[in-house]
Amino acid sequence: MISDRINSVYDLIQRSYDLADHGKSSESNDVYGKAFIIAENLIKNNDIAMFSDDELDFLKKIITTFNYE
């Protein structure tokens, strides 16, 4: 279910931030990378109309941030 996958992305992002806050940047980057892959796959494999505006903005922000870094 899409909402479950979006929730898992949100959880991964929160975990990534927590790890970064504790000085574990390598682990944080790995977790953020997992969130990126899920976010990218969600957008690529589903019709955009299946997402709310907030969900789509959230997923695009993750993708943009990952590509920027």
N, C-alpha and C positions, 0 to 999 in steps of 0.2 A: 504494500500500500504506500502511496506517495507520501502521505502525511507522516507515516512511521519513518520513512527514509529521511525526510526533512528534519524530524526530531532527532534522529541519530546524527545528522550533520551538526545540528545545534549542540548536541552533547559533546561531540568531538571537538568543536571549536572551543567550548567552555573548558574542556580538559586540556586543550593545547594552551590556552591562556593561563590556566592554573600551573601547568608544568613550567611555563616561561617565568611566571612569578616566583617560582622556587629555584630558578637558575638552571633548569634542565632544558636548554635551548634545542639540543639535538632531538630529544624525545618530543618536545613541543612541535618541532618542524615535521617530524614523522607523522604525528597525529593530525596536524593541519593538512599534510599531504593526503591523508586518507579522506578527510572531509572534502578536499578539493576534488578528488576522483569521484566521490559519490555525487557531489553537486554537479560536476560536469556531465556525468552520465545521466542524471535526472533530467537536465535540460536537453541533452542530445536525444534522449530516447522517449521523451514525452511531449505531447502537444503543449505549447505555452499556455493555452487556455485552461489547462488542468491546474494551474497554480494561481493562488491569489497574488495580488500585486506585491504584498509584503513578502511572501515566500519567494517570488521571483527576484525581487530586489536583494533579499538575503543571499540567495544562491549566486546571483551575479556578482555581488560584493566579494564573496569568497573566491570566486574564479579570478576576478580582477586583481584582488590583493595577492593571490598566489602567483599569478603571471607577472605582477609588478616586482615581486621579490625575487 
